[in-house]
Amino acid sequence: MNVNLAGYNLDSELIKDVDSSPETISAAYARISRDPRNVDELRAESIHAIDKARKSNESIVYNMGHSSIAEHAIFNLDIIGVSRLVVEEIEKHRLCSYTEKSQRYVLFDKDYFIPIELNGFPILKQNYIDLVEEQFDVYRKLYEPLREYFVNRQDLTDMPLTAREGLAKEDARYVISLATQTQLGMTINSRNLEYLIRKLNETDIIECHLLADQLFKAVQPLVPSLIKYIEPDGSKLIMKNELQNLIYKLSEKYQTQQEYNTCKLIESTPDMDLVILESLLYSYGYKLSSENFRDILQNTTTENFKEIFNIIFKNMSEHDAMPRDFERVNFTFNLEISASCYAQLKRHRMCTLIPQNYDPSLGFVIPPSLHVIGVPDSYYNIMTKSRQVYEIMPPSVQNYILTNAHMRRVQLTINLRALYHLFNLRLDKHAQWDIRQIANKMLDCIRDTHRDTQSLKLLCGKDKFEKQKMNYLHENT
């Protein structure tokens, strides 16, 4: 056995004068399956023959269709001065890594994006600028009383001062808009980067097109053989337009109807415990089929079920993931959440998250801290103005001026293993109040429908995990 370090991240400043390309790794690895030589020999050859490596990549990735070869070429990208709205478009892509400047920890200045779509419309542009500037003014005015409130709260005295100030920042941010500029670091492979660029070009937002162009120019000279097809998929655009037209016709009579439901469980896997245990027995068993194990379990008592779950749970800690067999169980929720809550929810990438467009008619959230110190008129006024300006803006600009407090509908499908992870973080006492609130409502929906299901008994925040586990073991021993 032998393990070689084939490469690792280096800052671009350190390698800017080096004649190299991530394509050589892709080309070498592509030949592993067909060349009898050791992979380190293949890499050595590719390094000294970049043109040959590129021709090989083009043939294997695009002619033969082995796109996974492009995943061996990795990029670290600084994305600076991008709006929060476009960050949402970026972070829809699940097979990447992101670290974003946080409005929970940083006090933002008046840095915001002015859409190119407004060029040539001076009155609309001025309305846009006036509103976003006023949102920032309210944000700054809210921060000081919120800071005083959190710094002086007796139940938070064990928390560092910077953390208490952070609580003030995260509640004040509800009045600033999705036009607010931020920055993020992104790690992404070539295959997914090509897909991301193409999807950005398929949106109606010009800022997305500008970002796509900059991403392409930043990496294409290094990997011309791996990032080529970045133009919008015409067939998908046609499908999108036709579907939107059809949906509009079908739903026209319902346009004035609104059903407000913050959280609703609309679908879940039947016989959850049976499904999980069948999978567990199958993976640890031998000779018998899945159907055999289902027959065994269907003739097993509830006490036997509890005994098996005792074995699963008893040695787990709040840091452990549930067995992969828990992925066999799925839940689908309809949620109405704020832009701020959505920004946190989309971090949970092992799920299917389908958002509708923002809808200001759904209203906006008010941080609990403002209810305590008194919600100022400026908060309500800025929400009213935001909706008024929203109504007069072009469709591709409207969402920019909505705030972190504004709501959208989201459909979330998540397996039980991923749900344990989500609740572990978001039901914890240290979790931000907005996403903790929606996580609690999701948990209530599950308990209402699946009260006696054993596999759900340890759904809780990590701060409560050990106590909840011990109670479960005590009750079922």
C-alpha positions as CSV (number, residue, x, y, z in Angstrom):
1,M,0.0,0.0,0.0
2,N,1.2,3.5,-0.8
3,V,-0.5,6.9,-0.5
4,N,0.9,10.0,-2.3
5,L,-0.1,13.6,-1.8
6,A,-1.0,14.5,-5.3
7,G,-1.8,18.2,-4.6
8,Y,-3.4,20.7,-2.3
9,N,-4.7,24.2,-2.2
10,L,-2.2,27.0,-2.8
11,D,-2.9,30.7,-2.8
12,S,-2.8,32.0,-6.4
13,E,-0.2,34.6,-5.4
14,L,2.2,31.7,-4.7
15,I,1.8,30.0,-8.1
16,K,1.0,32.9,-10.5
17,D,4.4,32.5,-12.2
18,V,4.2,28.7,-12.4
19,D,3.2,27.1,-15.7
20,S,0.7,24.7,-14.4
21,S,-3.0,23.8,-14.6
22,P,-5.5,21.6,-12.6
23,E,-6.2,20.0,-15.9
24,T,-3.1,17.8,-15.5
25,I,-4.6,16.1,-12.4
26,S,-7.8,15.4,-14.3
27,A,-6.0,14.1,-17.3
28,A,-3.8,11.8,-15.2
29,Y,-6.7,10.4,-13.2
30,A,-8.8,9.9,-16.4
31,R,-6.2,7.5,-17.6
32,I,-6.1,5.4,-14.4
33,S,-8.8,3.1,-15.7
34,R,-7.0,2.3,-19.0
35,D,-3.3,2.7,-18.4
36,P,-1.3,0.0,-16.5
37,R,1.2,2.5,-15.1
38,N,1.1,3.8,-11.6
39,V,-0.9,7.0,-11.2
40,D,2.2,9.0,-10.0
41,E,3.8,8.2,-13.4
42,L,0.7,9.3,-15.2
43,R,0.7,12.6,-13.2
44,A,4.4,13.2,-14.0
45,E,3.7,12.8,-17.7
46,S,0.7,15.1,-17.7
47,I,2.6,17.9,-15.8
48,H,5.2,18.1,-18.7
49,A,2.6,17.8,-21.5
50,I,-0.2,20.2,-20.7
51,D,-1.4,20.5,-24.3
52,K,-1.7,16.7,-24.5
53,A,-3.5,16.7,-21.2
54,R,-6.0,19.2,-22.5
55,K,-6.7,17.2,-25.7
56,S,-7.2,14.1,-23.5
57,N,-9.7,15.9,-21.3
58,E,-11.7,17.3,-24.1
59,S,-12.0,13.8,-25.6
60,I,-12.8,12.0,-22.3
61,V,-15.1,14.7,-20.7
62,Y,-17.0,16.0,-23.8
63,N,-16.7,13.4,-26.5
64,M,-17.1,10.3,-24.3
65,G,-19.2,12.0,-21.7
66,H,-17.2,11.0,-18.6
67,S,-17.9,14.4,-16.9
68,S,-16.7,13.2,-13.4
69,I,-13.1,13.6,-14.6
70,A,-13.7,17.4,-14.4
71,E,-14.4,17.1,-10.7
72,H,-10.7,16.5,-10.0
73,A,-9.9,20.1,-10.9
74,I,-10.7,22.3,-7.9
75,F,-10.9,26.1,-7.5
76,N,-11.0,28.4,-4.5
77,L,-12.7,31.6,-5.5
78,D,-13.1,35.0,-3.7
79,I,-16.5,36.5,-4.6
80,I,-16.5,40.1,-3.5
81,G,-19.2,42.8,-3.7
82,V,-22.0,40.5,-4.7
83,S,-25.6,41.1,-3.5
84,R,-27.4,38.9,-1.0
85,L,-29.9,38.2,-3.7
86,V,-27.4,36.7,-6.0
87,V,-25.7,34.8,-3.2
88,E,-29.0,32.9,-3.0
89,E,-28.6,32.0,-6.6
90,I,-25.0,30.8,-6.0
91,E,-25.8,28.8,-2.9
92,K,-28.5,26.8,-4.6
93,H,-25.7,24.6,-5.8
94,R,-25.2,21.8,-3.2
95,L,-21.9,20.2,-4.3
96,C,-19.7,23.2,-3.3
97,S,-18.4,24.8,-0.1
98,Y,-19.2,28.4,0.9
99,T,-18.2,30.7,3.7
100,E,-20.0,34.0,3.7
101,K,-19.6,37.3,5.4
102,S,-22.3,37.1,8.1
103,Q,-24.8,39.8,8.9
104,R,-25.1,38.1,12.3
105,Y,-21.5,39.0,13.3
106,V,-20.6,42.0,11.2
107,L,-22.1,45.5,11.3
108,F,-22.6,46.4,7.6
109,D,-22.0,49.8,5.9
110,K,-24.1,51.2,3.1
111,D,-22.7,48.9,0.5
112,Y,-25.4,47.8,-1.9
113,F,-25.9,46.8,-5.5
114,I,-27.7,49.0,-8.0
115,P,-29.2,46.8,-10.8
116,I,-28.1,47.6,-14.3
117,E,-31.7,47.1,-15.3
118,L,-32.5,50.5,-13.8
119,N,-30.1,52.4,-16.1
120,G,-32.2,54.6,-18.4
121,F,-35.0,54.9,-15.7
122,P,-33.7,57.7,-13.5
123,I,-36.9,58.1,-11.4
124,L,-37.1,54.3,-10.6
125,K,-33.3,54.3,-9.9
126,Q,-33.7,57.2,-7.5
127,N,-36.6,55.5,-5.8
128,Y,-34.5,52.4,-5.4
129,I,-31.5,54.3,-4.0
130,D,-33.6,56.3,-1.6
131,L,-35.3,53.2,-0.2
132,V,-32.1,51.2,0.3
133,E,-30.4,54.1,1.9
134,E,-33.3,54.6,4.3
135,Q,-33.3,50.9,5.1
136,F,-29.6,51.2,6.2
137,D,-30.5,54.3,8.3
138,V,-33.2,52.4,10.1
139,Y,-30.7,49.5,10.5
140,R,-28.2,51.7,12.2
141,K,-30.8,53.4,14.4
142,L,-32.1,50.0,15.5
143,Y,-28.7,48.6,16.4
144,E,-27.9,51.0,19.3
145,P,-31.1,50.2,21.4
146,L,-30.8,46.5,20.6
147,R,-27.2,46.5,21.6
148,E,-28.0,48.2,24.9
149,Y,-30.8,45.6,25.5
150,F,-28.7,42.5,24.8
151,V,-25.6,43.9,26.6
152,N,-27.6,44.5,29.8
153,R,-29.7,41.3,29.8
154,Q,-29.1,39.5,33.1
155,D,-29.5,36.0,31.6
156,L,-26.7,36.7,29.1
157,T,-24.0,37.8,31.5
158,D,-22.0,34.6,30.9
159,M,-21.8,35.4,27.2
160,P,-18.9,37.5,25.9
161,L,-19.6,41.1,25.0
162,T,-18.9,40.5,21.3
163,A,-21.5,37.7,21.3
164,R,-24.2,39.9,22.9
165,E,-23.4,42.7,20.4
166,G,-23.8,40.0,17.7
167,L,-27.3,39.3,18.9
168,A,-28.1,43.0,18.3
169,K,-26.6,42.9,14.8
170,E,-28.5,39.8,13.8
171,D,-31.8,41.4,14.9
172,A,-31.1,44.8,13.4
173,R,-30.3,43.2,10.0
174,Y,-34.0,42.3,9.4
175,V,-34.6,45.8,7.9
176,I,-31.8,45.7,5.3
177,S,-32.4,44.5,1.9
178,L,-31.3,41.7,-0.4
179,A,-29.4,44.4,-2.4
180,T,-26.9,44.5,0.4
181,Q,-23.4,43.6,-0.8
182,T,-21.5,40.8,0.8
183,Q,-18.6,38.5,0.1
184,L,-17.9,34.8,0.2
185,G,-15.2,32.2,-0.4
186,M,-16.3,29.3,-2.6
187,T,-14.5,26.0,-3.2
188,I,-15.9,24.2,-6.3
189,N,-14.7,21.7,-8.9
190,S,-14.7,22.4,-12.6
191,R,-17.7,20.3,-13.4
192,N,-19.9,22.1,-10.9
193,L,-18.4,25.5,-11.8
194,E,-19.4,25.1,-15.5
195,Y,-22.9,24.1,-14.3
196,L,-23.1,27.1,-11.9
197,I,-22.0,29.5,-14.6
198,R,-24.6,28.2,-17.0
199,K,-27.4,28.4,-14.4
200,L,-26.4,32.0,-13.5
201,N,-26.7,32.8,-17.2
202,E,-30.2,31.3,-17.3
203,T,-31.6,33.7,-14.7
204,D,-33.4,37.0,-15.5
205,I,-31.0,38.9,-13.2
206,I,-28.3,40.9,-15.0
207,E,-26.0,40.8,-11.9
208,C,-26.0,37.0,-12.3
209,H,-24.8,37.3,-15.9
210,L,-22.0,39.7,-14.8
211,L,-20.9,37.2,-12.1
212,A,-21.0,34.3,-14.6
213,D,-18.8,36.3,-17.0
214,Q,-16.3,37.1,-14.2
215,L,-16.2,33.5,-13.0
216,F,-15.6,32.2,-16.5
217,K,-12.8,34.7,-17.2
218,A,-11.1,33.9,-13.9
219,V,-10.8,30.1,-14.5
220,Q,-11.2,29.4,-18.2
221,P,-7.6,30.2,-19.2
222,L,-6.4,27.6,-16.6
223,V,-8.9,24.9,-17.7
224,P,-10.0,25.5,-21.3
225,S,-10.6,21.8,-21.7
226,L,-12.9,21.5,-18.7
227,I,-15.1,24.6,-18.8
228,K,-16.6,25.2,-22.2
229,Y,-20.4,25.1,-22.2
230,I,-21.7,28.1,-20.3
231,E,-24.5,29.4,-22.5
232,P,-28.1,29.0,-21.2
233,D,-29.8,25.8,-22.0
234,G,-32.4,27.0,-24.6
235,S,-34.7,24.0,-24.0
236,K,-34.9,24.7,-20.3
237,L,-35.7,28.3,-20.9
238,I,-38.5,27.3,-23.3
239,M,-39.9,24.8,-20.7
240,K,-39.7,27.5,-18.0
241,N,-41.7,30.0,-20.0
242,E,-44.3,27.5,-21.2
243,L,-44.8,26.2,-17.6
244,Q,-45.1,29.7,-16.2
245,N,-47.7,30.6,-18.8
246,L,-49.7,27.4,-18.2
247,I,-49.5,27.8,-14.4
248,Y,-50.7,31.4,-14.7
249,K,-53.8,30.2,-16.6
250,L,-54.5,27.3,-14.3
251,S,-54.2,29.4,-11.1
252,E,-55.6,32.7,-12.3
253,K,-58.9,32.4,-10.3
254,Y,-56.9,31.7,-7.2
255,Q,-54.7,34.8,-7.4
256,T,-56.5,36.7,-4.6
257,Q,-56.5,33.7,-2.2
258,Q,-53.8,33.3,0.5
259,E,-53.5,30.4,2.9
260,Y,-51.1,31.4,5.7
261,N,-49.5,28.4,7.3
262,T,-46.0,28.8,8.7
263,C,-45.3,25.1,8.8
264,K,-47.2,22.1,7.5
265,L,-46.0,18.5,7.2
266,I,-47.6,17.3,3.9
267,E,-45.9,14.0,3.3
268,S,-43.8,11.4,5.2
269,T,-42.7,7.8,4.8
270,P,-45.2,5.3,6.2
271,D,-44.1,2.6,8.7
272,M,-40.9,4.5,9.5
273,D,-39.5,2.2,12.2
274,L,-40.2,-0.8,10.0
275,V,-38.4,0.7,7.0
276,I,-35.3,1.7,9.1
277,L,-35.1,-1.6,10.9
278,E,-35.5,-3.6,7.7
279,S,-32.6,-1.7,6.2
280,L,-30.5,-2.2,9.3
281,L,-31.1,-5.9,9.5
282,Y,-30.4,-6.2,5.9
283,S,-27.0,-4.4,6.1
284,Y,-25.9,-6.4,9.1
285,G,-27.4,-9.7,8.1
286,Y,-26.5,-12.3,5.5
287,K,-28.2,-14.9,3.3
288,L,-31.7,-13.5,3.8
289,S,-33.4,-11.0,1.4
290,S,-34.9,-7.6,2.3
291,E,-38.4,-9.2,2.0
292,N,-37.3,-11.9,4.6
293,F,-36.3,-9.3,7.1
294,R,-39.6,-7.4,6.6
295,D,-41.5,-10.6,7.3
296,I,-39.4,-11.1,10.4
297,L,-40.1,-7.6,11.6
298,Q,-43.8,-7.7,10.9
299,N,-44.0,-10.7,13.2
300,T,-42.0,-8.9,15.9
301,T,-43.4,-7.2,19.0
302,T,-43.2,-3.5,19.7
303,E,-40.8,-4.4,22.6
304,N,-38.4,-6.0,20.2
305,F,-38.5,-2.8,18.1
306,K,-37.6,-0.8,21.2
307,E,-34.8,-3.1,22.0
308,I,-33.2,-2.6,18.6
309,F,-33.5,1.2,18.9
310,N,-32.0,1.0,22.3
311,I,-28.9,-0.7,20.8
312,I,-28.7,2.0,18.1
313,F,-29.1,4.9,20.5
314,K,-27.3,4.0,23.7
315,N,-23.8,4.7,22.6
316,M,-24.5,7.8,20.5
317,S,-23.5,11.3,21.4
318,E,-24.8,14.6,20.2
319,H,-21.9,14.7,17.7
320,D,-22.7,11.4,16.0
321,A,-24.7,11.0,12.8
322,M,-27.5,8.5,12.7
323,P,-26.9,5.4,10.7
324,R,-27.3,5.8,6.9
325,D,-30.4,3.5,7.1
326,F,-32.3,6.6,8.5
327,E,-32.0,8.1,5.0
328,R,-34.8,5.6,3.9
329,V,-37.3,7.8,5.7
330,N,-38.4,11.2,4.2
331,F,-40.5,14.2,5.2
332,T,-41.9,17.0,3.1
333,F,-42.8,20.3,4.7
334,N,-44.4,23.4,3.3
335,L,-42.9,26.4,5.1
336,E,-43.3,30.2,5.1
337,I,-40.1,31.7,6.3
338,S,-38.2,35.0,6.2
339,A,-35.3,35.7,3.9
340,S,-33.0,35.6,6.9
341,C,-34.3,32.1,7.9
342,Y,-34.0,30.9,4.4
343,A,-30.4,32.0,4.3
344,Q,-29.7,29.6,7.2
345,L,-31.9,26.8,6.0
346,K,-30.2,26.5,2.6
347,R,-27.0,25.7,4.4
348,H,-28.5,22.2,4.9
349,R,-27.6,20.9,1.5
350,M,-28.5,17.2,2.0
351,C,-32.1,17.8,1.1
352,T,-34.4,19.1,-1.6
353,L,-35.2,22.8,-1.1
354,I,-37.7,24.3,-3.6
355,P,-38.4,28.0,-3.0
356,Q,-41.1,30.1,-4.5
357,N,-40.4,33.6,-5.4
358,Y,-40.6,36.2,-2.6
359,D,-44.1,37.3,-1.9
360,P,-44.4,40.6,0.1
361,S,-48.2,39.8,0.6
362,L,-47.1,37.1,3.0
363,G,-45.9,39.9,5.4
364,F,-42.7,40.1,7.4
365,V,-41.3,38.9,10.7
366,I,-40.4,41.1,13.7
367,P,-37.6,40.0,15.9
368,P,-38.8,39.1,19.5
369,S,-36.3,41.6,21.0
370,L,-38.1,44.4,19.2
371,H,-41.3,43.4,20.9
372,V,-39.6,43.6,24.2
373,I,-38.0,47.1,23.8
374,G,-40.9,48.3,21.6
375,V,-41.2,48.0,17.8
376,P,-40.5,51.5,16.5
377,D,-42.7,53.1,13.8
378,S,-39.6,53.2,11.6
379,Y,-39.7,49.4,11.3
380,Y,-43.3,49.3,10.1
381,N,-42.8,52.3,7.9
382,I,-39.8,50.8,6.1
383,M,-41.7,47.6,5.5
384,T,-44.6,49.5,4.0
385,K,-42.2,51.6,1.8
386,S,-40.4,48.4,0.7
387,R,-43.6,46.9,-0.6
388,Q,-44.6,50.1,-2.3
389,V,-41.3,50.4,-4.2
390,Y,-41.4,46.6,-4.9
391,E,-44.7,47.1,-6.8
392,I,-43.2,49.7,-9.3
393,M,-40.0,47.9,-10.0
394,P,-39.3,45.7,-13.0
395,P,-39.7,41.9,-12.2
396,S,-35.9,41.2,-12.2
397,V,-35.3,44.1,-9.8
398,Q,-38.2,43.6,-7.3
399,N,-36.5,41.2,-4.9
400,Y,-33.5,43.4,-4.4
401,I,-35.4,45.8,-2.3
402,L,-37.2,43.3,-0.1
403,T,-35.7,43.0,3.4
404,N,-34.4,40.1,5.4
405,A,-37.7,40.2,7.2
406,H,-39.8,39.5,4.1
407,M,-41.3,36.1,3.7
408,R,-41.3,33.4,1.0
409,R,-42.8,29.9,0.6
410,V,-40.4,27.0,0.6
411,Q,-41.0,23.3,0.2
412,L,-38.5,21.1,2.0
413,T,-38.0,17.4,1.5
414,I,-35.5,15.9,3.9
415,N,-34.5,12.4,5.0
416,L,-34.5,11.5,8.7
417,R,-30.7,11.3,9.0
418,A,-30.3,14.9,7.6
419,L,-33.3,16.0,9.8
420,Y,-31.5,14.8,12.9
421,H,-28.5,17.0,11.9
422,L,-30.7,20.0,11.2
423,F,-32.5,19.7,14.5
424,N,-29.3,19.0,16.4
425,L,-28.0,22.5,15.3
426,R,-31.2,24.5,14.9
427,L,-33.1,23.4,18.1
428,D,-30.0,24.0,20.2
429,K,-30.4,26.9,22.7
430,H,-27.6,28.8,20.9
431,A,-29.3,28.6,17.5
432,Q,-30.6,31.9,16.0
433,W,-34.2,32.5,17.1
434,D,-35.8,32.6,13.6
435,I,-34.6,29.2,12.4
436,R,-35.0,27.7,15.9
437,Q,-38.6,28.8,15.8
438,I,-39.3,27.1,12.4
439,A,-37.4,24.0,13.5
440,N,-39.6,23.8,16.6
441,K,-42.7,24.0,14.5
442,M,-41.4,21.3,12.2
443,L,-40.8,19.1,15.3
444,D,-44.3,19.8,16.5
445,C,-45.8,18.7,13.2
446,I,-43.8,15.5,13.3
447,R,-44.8,14.7,16.9
448,D,-48.5,15.4,16.1
449,T,-48.4,12.8,13.3
450,H,-45.9,10.2,14.5
451,R,-46.1,10.3,18.3
452,D,-45.2,6.7,18.9
453,T,-42.5,6.3,16.3
454,Q,-39.3,5.1,18.0
455,S,-36.8,6.3,15.4
456,L,-37.9,9.9,16.1
457,K,-37.5,9.8,19.8
458,L,-34.1,11.6,19.9
459,L,-35.0,14.5,17.6
460,C,-33.8,17.5,19.6
461,G,-31.1,20.2,19.9
462,K,-27.6,19.0,20.8
463,D,-27.9,20.7,24.2
464,K,-30.8,18.3,25.1
465,F,-29.5,15.2,23.4
466,E,-27.9,13.4,26.3
467,K,-30.8,14.0,28.7
468,Q,-33.4,12.9,26.0
469,K,-31.3,9.8,25.3
470,M,-31.1,8.8,28.9
471,N,-34.9,9.3,29.4
472,Y,-35.6,7.1,26.4
473,L,-33.3,4.3,27.6
474,H,-34.8,4.5,31.1
475,E,-38.3,4.2,29.7
476,N,-37.5,1.3,27.4
477,T,-35.2,-0.9,29.6
